[in-house]
Amino acid sequence: MMRQPLVAITSDVRTFENYTWHAAPDQYLMAAYEAAGVIPLIVPSFGESLDIDAILDGVDGVLITGSKSNVHPALYGVAPSEAHEPYDPARDATSLPLIRRAIERGVPLLAICRGIQELNVALGGTLATEIQELDGRMDHRAPQSDQQTERFAIRHPVHIKPGSCLANVMQSDAIQVNSVHRQAIDKPAPQLDIEAVADDGTIEAVSVKNARAFAVGVQWHPEYWVKSDSPSRKIFAAFGDAARAHKASRERMQAAE
């Protein structure tokens, strides 16, 4: 029986209890484990000192998580301001090269919220901040609440491009999603296809053109509802299937050597 694939998970750098932690939220880890059927491994945000190829040699997928922090605007040619904060430069220095190399090597990739923004920046795109202040845009920020189920409530539709990777996963041209962000893709990277948009035109999902494996980014948070929401579970299931296919391919190549 084939063992479960291992998947690299990005980490945020946080300081509390007099320690510096490299951590990932439980929702992403559990969604990967339970809905994708993979074993998540947190990658420390050590930046350029990490051997990215050594990491990718040992895993069959990469999951780029959401976070409260934002990609530093200097990385996409914009002057920093309070509107762009908070930052996590150690994560930027780790996740962006990890994304680029995973795509180059054909390792399955799923990027969520901050992750889709990192994916766009890693490939040469730009971001817009405080999008609720832009003409014609809805407020994509979480509702004010102390309850996570209310903050992550599914509340607006996204429209999926026919024939896209996401359309194939969902078997639908529209789904309902949650919305917990104040930044979004501005100029898409040339290497990305737009897969889904909100009613106000906000880019909600992308895929990598001519990718060698599953490589999708979503702006919403499917990890929160994988146990009860079919579209959320389908995204993680598709990612898990891609990781298993990658693992099987790697094992065939190793056996042939």
N, C-alpha and C positions, 0 to 999 in steps of 0.2 A: 504494500500500500504506500503510495507516494506521500511523503511528509508535507506538511503545510508549508507554503512559500514564506519566506522572510521578507518583510517590507520595511524600508528605512522611513522613519518619521522625523520631520524637522522639529527642532526644539527652540523654545524661547528662553532667553536669559533673564532670570528674575533674582532679586535679592530680598530675602526675608529670613527671619530667625538667625540673623548674623551669618548667613551662608549665601553663596551665589549658587543658584540652581539652574540646570539645563532641563527644562520640563516641557511636557505636552499635555493638553487637557484630556481628561479621561474619556470624554465623548468620542474623540477621534480614535483613541486606542481601542475602545470597545466596539465601535462600528467596524473598524478594520478586522478585529478578531472575530466578531460574531456575524457580521453581514457579508464581509468579503471573504472570510474564512482564511485569513492570513495571520501570521505572527508579527506584530509590530515591534520594531526595535528603534528606540530613540537615538538619534544622531546628535552628539554634542556640537554646539555651535563654536567650533574652534577655528573657523575661517580657513585661510589659505594653508595653515599647517596640516589640515586634514588631507589624507590621501583619498581623494574622491573615487578613483578607480578601484582602490582596494575595497571600499564600501560597496560599490556597484558590482564587484566580482562576487560578493557574498549574498546579495539580495535579488529579489525578483520583482520589485516594484518600489516606487517612491511616492509617499503621501506628503504633500505640502499643506500644512494645517493653517487654519485661521489664527488670528491673534489680535489683541488690542493694539499692538504697535503697528506702525506703517513703514513701508519701504522709504528709506531716506530719499528725499526729492533730488538731491545732487546726483543720484544714480540715473535719473532720467532728465537731467538738464534743467531743473527748476530750483529757484532759490528757496531755501528752507524758511518756514514761518511757523507760528504757533498752531496754525490750522493743520499743518502736516504732522504734528507731534501726536503721540510719543514715538520714539525710535528704538530700534534694536539693531545696532550696527553689526554686532557679532552674528546675528541671524542672517542679515543681508549678505555678509561675507561668506556664509556657508551655503545658504539655500540657492542663491542665484547660480553659482558654479555647479551645484548639484543638479539643478534643473537642466542647465545647458548640456551637461555631460550625460545625464540620463537620456535625453532626447537623442543625442549623437549616437549613443550605444543601443538604442531601441529598448530601453527598460521602461515598462509601463509606468505611467505617471498620472496621478490624480491631484489636482491643486484646488484648494477650497478657500474662498474669501480672500484673506491676505495672500493666499497661495496663487489665486488667479492673477492678482496684481503683480506678484513676484514673477510669475511666468511671463507676463507681458513685458515687464521691465527687463528681465533676463534676455529677451529676444529683441529688444530695441524699441519697445513701445513706451507710452507715457501714461500718467495717471492724472485724474482730476480729483480735487478734494472739496469737501463740503458741497456735494452735488445737490443737496436739497436747496441750496441757494441759487442754483442755475435756473434760468427761464425754462418753464415747461417740465421741470423735473418734480417727481414726487419725493416725499421724505422716506428715504430708505433706511433710516436709523431705527434701532430697536425701540419699541414702545417703552415709556417710562414705567418701570416696575421692578420690584425686588424679587419677583418670581421668574425664574429662567424659562419656565414653560410659556409664560406670557411674552417675554422678550423674544423668544424664538418661535412664536406662533406662526403658522403658515397663513399668509394673508394677501398675496397678490399673484397674478398669473405671469408666466413667461411664455413667449411664443418661440417655438423651436423651428429651425430651418429645415424644410423638407429634404430628405436624403442625407442629412448630416449624421455624424456618429451618434449624437445625443438622440436624434429621432429614431435611430435604429435601436438604441438602448430602451427608450421609453415607449416605442410603438405608439407615439402620439405627437400631435403638433402643438400641444400646449399642456402645461402642468401648473400646479399651484406651489409656491415656494414661500419661505420665510425671508426676512430682510433685516440684516443687522450690520449695516455698513454706512459710512459717510464718504468713502472714496470709491472710485470705480475707474475702469479703463477709459482713458481719453482717446489717444491715438493708438489703435491696435498695432502690434508688431507685424511686420510684413509676413512673418512665418505663420501667423495665426489666422484661422477662419473663424468668423463669428457664427456661433451655433444657436444662440438664443438671445432674445432681448425682452425687456419689460415693456409695458404699455407706453412709458415715457421715452423709450429709445435707449435706456441704459443697457449696456452690454452685460448679459447675465451668464453667458457660457461661451467658451472658445475651445477649439481643438488645434493641434499642430498640423500644418499642411504636410502631406506626404510622410507622416510619422511611420516609423517602423513598428510601432506598437501603440496600444491605447495611450493617448496623451490628451487629456481633457482638463479644463479648468472651469469651475462654477463659482459664481459670486455669492450664492446663498449657502445655507448650512444643512446639507443632507444628513450629516453625522448625528444630528440631534434627534431625528425621527425615524431612524432605520427600523425600529421595532414596530412602528404603527403606520408608516406612510410608504406606500408602494413605490412611488418615484424615487424617494430617498434610498430605499433598499436596492432598487435596480442599479443605481449608480455604483454603489459599493460592490454589488454582485458582479457587475461588468468589470470593475477594476480587479476583483479577486480572480475572475476567469482569465483575465489577461496575465495576471501574475502566475497562475498555474500553467498557462500556455508557455510563458517565458521559462519557467522552471523546467518543464518537460523538454523544451528545445535545448536548454543548456545541458541537461543530463544526456540527451542524445548525442550532442557534440562531444561531450567528455567521453562517452562510451566509444565513440568512433576514433578517438585519438590513440 
